[in-house]
Amino acid sequence: MSEAPLTLSANDFELFGVPRRFAQDRAALDGRWKQLQREAHPDKFAAQSAASQRLAMQWSVRINEAYQRLKDPLKRAAYLCELAGAPINANDNTAMPAAFLMQQMAWRESLEEAQGEAQVQSLLDEVMGSRTDLLARCEASLDGSHDAARAVGHVRSLMFIERFCADIDARFETLQSHSVAPAVGRPAAERD
């Protein structure tokens, strides 16, 4: 933490005492979250005034919100873009490069035509490869060239991939409900 006392309005990176960058150490974030929660847990303030209890609850909520943003690469990238003055505006601006739009259509078509789990798994592998590439591009844009405006496009593409992976998961569930084969798909950690 910084030497000045933190306020509820401190940005997530200041709150967690980590550098304001895309690349983060997940274990360090997890450890810091636990530490902050121990310090601000409402039960710790049960014997204090109602105002102290409310403040502890606000801190606990704030810490959890920050942790959810910092631990998730997509949310972290979007947050960094916003902090840098380049908001994602996903509801207002859905512009994407033509090549990525063509890729989206091809993926959707492949998912619709997939007849078995092996085909869906192959598609998922391809999509997750693109996700890994886009996360690397986000890191290069945000941490390397400090170009949040460029990162916005990568974040929008990642948002599509996240939604599309949910569609792939649903397709796996449909296929698996019709068979007794072992489950395949994304590991749970990649769905969080």
C-alpha positions, 0 to 999 in steps of 0.5 A, a space after each residue: 500500500 502507499 504511504 497515504 491512507 487509501 480511500 474507497 475511491 482509490 483505483 484497484 491497483 492502488 488498493 492492492 498495492 500492485 503496479 498499474 499494468 496488465 501483467 499481474 502475478 495471480 498468486 500475489 493478487 490472491 494473497 493480497 486479497 486475503 490480507 485485505 479481507 482479513 483487515 476489513 472483514 465486517 465480523 472484525 468490527 461487530 463490537 464497534 459502532 454501526 457507522 464502523 460496521 457500515 464502513 467495514 462492509 463498504 471496504 469489504 465490497 470494494 476489495 471484492 470488486 477490485 479483486 474480481 477486476 484484477 484477477 480476470 485478464 479481460 476485466 483488467 484490460 478493460 479497466 486499464 483502458 478506462 483508467 487511461 481514458 480509452 473506455 471500451 464502450 462495448 454497448 455503443 461501439 461494436 466496431 471490429 476489424 474486418 478480418 476478425 468479423 470474418 473469423 467470427 462468422 467462420 467460427 459460428 458456422 463451424 459451431 453450427 455444423 459441428 456433429 460431435 465433441 471432437 469437432 467442437 473441441 477442435 474449434 474450442 482449441 482454435 478459439 482459445 489459441 486466438 484468446 491467448 494471442 489477443 491477451 498477449 496483444 493486450 499486454 503489449 499494447 498496455 504494458 509495452 507501448 502504453 497504447 490503450 486505444 489500440 488495446 480497446 480493439 483487442 478487449 472488444 475481440 476478447 469480449 466476443 471470444 468470452 461470449 462465444 466460449 459460453 456458446 461452445 460450452 452450451 454446445 458441449 452440454 447438448 452433445 454430452 446430454 446425448 451421449 455417455 462419453 467423458 466430458 471435454 471442453 474448457 477447464 473450469 479455471 478458463 471459464 472464471 
